[in-house]
Amino acid sequence: MPGRKLKVTLTRSPIGLLPQQVRTLRALGLRRIRQSVRHDDTPSIRGMLALVPHCVRVEEAEEMSREA
């Protein structure tokens, strides 16, 4: 799993969610609907995503080319 990245997109409003779920979305860096963030594919991130699967879409992120 080293080097793998996940693209996480918020697909549902946090309004009406449990406070723990709202805090989890905030900790993932998600603030607005359709906002995407990239995270390393680690067990801790996977655990956070498991708490809010109905609110996010998870994809494997393509590697970004590094241009100097």
C-alpha positions in Angstrom: 0.0 0.0 0.0 2.9 2.5 0.2 2.4 5.4 -2.2 -1.2 4.7 -2.9 -3.6 7.7 -2.7 -7.3 8.0 -2.2 -9.5 10.7 -3.7 -12.4 11.4 -1.3 -15.3 13.5 -2.4 -18.2 14.8 -0.1 -21.4 13.8 -1.8 -24.0 14.6 0.9 -24.6 17.5 3.3 -23.5 16.9 6.9 -26.7 18.5 8.1 -28.6 16.0 10.2 -25.6 13.7 10.7 -24.5 12.6 14.2 -21.9 15.0 15.7 -19.2 12.3 15.5 -19.8 12.0 11.8 -19.6 15.7 11.2 -16.3 15.8 13.1 -15.0 13.0 11.0 -15.8 14.8 7.8 -14.1 17.9 9.1 -11.0 15.9 10.1 -10.9 14.5 6.6 -10.7 18.1 5.3 -14.2 18.1 3.7 -16.2 21.3 4.1 -18.4 21.6 1.0 -20.4 19.3 -1.1 -18.5 18.0 -4.2 -15.2 19.1 -2.5 -12.4 16.5 -3.0 -9.3 15.9 -1.0 -6.5 13.4 -1.4 -5.2 11.2 1.4 -2.7 8.4 1.8 -4.3 5.0 1.8 -3.7 4.1 5.5 -5.7 2.1 8.0 -6.6 5.2 10.0 -8.0 7.0 6.9 -9.9 3.9 5.9 -11.4 3.7 9.4 -12.6 7.3 9.2 -14.1 6.6 5.8 -15.9 3.6 7.3 -17.8 5.9 9.7 -19.3 8.0 6.8 -19.6 5.8 3.7 -23.1 7.2 2.9 -21.6 10.8 2.7 -18.5 10.3 0.6 -17.3 8.7 -2.7 -13.8 7.1 -2.5 -11.7 6.5 -5.6 -8.1 5.6 -6.1 -6.3 8.7 -7.1 -4.3 8.8 -10.3 -0.6 9.6 -9.9 0.0 13.3 -10.6 3.0 14.0 -12.9 5.6 16.2 -11.3 6.6 19.0 -13.6 9.5 21.2 -12.6 
